[in-house]
Amino acid sequence: MSFERLQRQIDILANPTVVGLDPTRELIPPHILENAESAAQAYFDFNVALITALFDIVPAVKPQAAYYEALGPAGMAALAETTKFARDMGMYVILDAKRGDIGSTATAYAEAYLGAESEYAVNAMTINGYLGSDGITPFLDAAVQNDKAVFTLVKTSNASSGELQDLVSGGRHVYDAVGDLIEWLGRDSLGANGYSRLGAVVGATYPEELKILRQRLAHTFFLVPGYGAQGGGAVDVAGAFDAKRHGAVINSSRAIIGAWKKTGNNGEDFTDAARAEALRMRDDLRTVLGL
């Protein structure tokens, strides 16, 4: 069961975190860019170094598909190579793709990233479920068939999320309605740990809503962005976890992969800086959660 695998890795490392692999030219040290034959090669070299520095303390990585797609075929090849390398190093891989469509198009997206023949070899992916069940079930079906998982956007961390997600209809916030839908759709895919194959993306920047959603969605594993660069801290994300301190993984991207920018060493120490920040985040969460 896919989320059981993620929780097992979290328990082994006593660290409920995931590092976002969101490379940009600004976040990659100059010497990596100068030595690479292309931007795509620089992305891959950067990712390999980060994964090698972090795999023994961080259970999962989350590449953001957009950065790789922007580089065309070479970028997508770098994404495929990155996901394979991370999996070979024993890490759980979540592809942050936020796909959303219906019918045969949704099925094609699901096959591309969750299919048995997918070259990206990810364990889970993010989707936009605001099209309703028609836009969710093709991904859930692929996850069930191929032992994968899906995280659906519910209450996102961006400042303008409330413009739509906080609206009230039928006595519920829109984000509550989406959460209730994925809890219901996932009811037949529960694993031994009580979580289905349909998870939820809930931002750290809304800690009260996060706590309420945890209570509301008892069988839904949470992916929580917004820690670090977006302002969320360990206290803010504590409400994402169940009574056993299970059921959630907390993401940090720029704060870890760009930690070298604060050391004054022009990126020569980027892996040491990333590891130090990842350990700081881990210890911050351990202290608050009592792990």
Secondary structure, DSSP 8 states (H G I E B T S, - for coil): -HHHHHHHHHHHHT--EEEEE---TTTS-HHHHHHSSSHHHHHHHHHHHHHHHHTTT--EEEEBHHHHHTTTHHHHHHHHHHHHHHHHTT-EEEEEEEE---HHHHHHHHHHHHSTT-SS--SEEEE--TT-GGGTHHHHHHHHHHT-EEEEEEE-SSGGGHHHHT-EETTEEHHHHHHHHHHHHGGGG--TTS--SEEEEE-TT-HHHHHHHHHH-TT--EEE--BSTTSB-HHHHGGGS-TTS-SEEEEE-HHHHTGGGGTTSTTTTHHHHHHHHHHHHHHHHHHHHT-
